[in-house]
Amino acid sequence: MDGANREMRVSRSRERASGTWRSLFALDVVAMVLVVIGAIALGLMGLFAWNPIHAIFGAVPWLERLAYIAIGAGGVYTAIVTPVLMRLRRPGRLPSTTSTGL
């Protein structure tokens, strides 16, 4: 039993190292949060003609601009990384948990 568990851990480590398996990294989560914030801000602008980014950072123009740049960078990063994650999630690309014979 212990040998099978060790073999499965080694197999998953090899798959992670080879790039066939990828979990969400901190940068992925930050980018996704920025995309959600941007989507909510655009929705509020469209529905109520109210810009929450300007309302929060409007007193400091460079900070407001920095917020827009961060949201845009998060969107670009997410647009680039999402197809990679979707390709890795296809059946047969992730390690199987049923192949251990348990």
DAQUI-V885537 format. One line per field, one symbol per residue. ss: DSSP state (H for helix, E for strand, C for the rest). phi: phi as a letter, one per 30 degrees, with the letter a starting at -180 (. if undefined). psi: psi as a letter, one per 30 degrees, with the letter a starting at -180 (. if undefined). Layout:
ss = ???
phi = ???
psi = ???
This chain:
ss = CHHHHHHHHHHHHHHHHHCCCCCCCHHHHHHHHHHHHHHHHHHHHHHHCCCHHHHHHCCCHHHHHHHHHHHHHHHHHHHHHHHHHHHHCCCCCCCCCCCCCC
phi = .dddddddddddddddddidbbcdcedddddddddddddddddddddbhbcdddddcddbeddddddddddddddddddddeddddddddejccdddcddid
psi = eeeeeeeeeeeeeeeeefgfkklkleeeeeeeeeeeeeeeeeeeeeeghkjfeeeegffjeeeeeeeeeeeeeeeeeeeeeeeeeeeffkkfflkkffgfg.
